[in-house]
Amino acid sequence: MKLVLLMYLCSATANQCMPPYQVAVLDNHYDCMMRGYSESAKQTEEMGIEQTNKLKIYFRFHCKTLETKES
């Protein structure tokens, strides 16, 4: 079973989230969760302290089962 990691960039100031974007396709739930947390930290760091604090940025993510057609 493959899982797709979907992430959402959100702002508590604006009280909204951007549409989800696909980050990766992974083989199991554990790997997907670990990648979601590490990707959230990486992107928060890239946003920087000023933007993160100003807009109260946070990330949401979930691991969704990838629908595949069987031959």
Secondary structure by P-SEA (a helix, b strand, c coil): cbbbbbbbbbbcccccccccccccccccaaaaaaaaaaaaaaaaaaacaaaaaaacbbbbbbbccbbbbcc
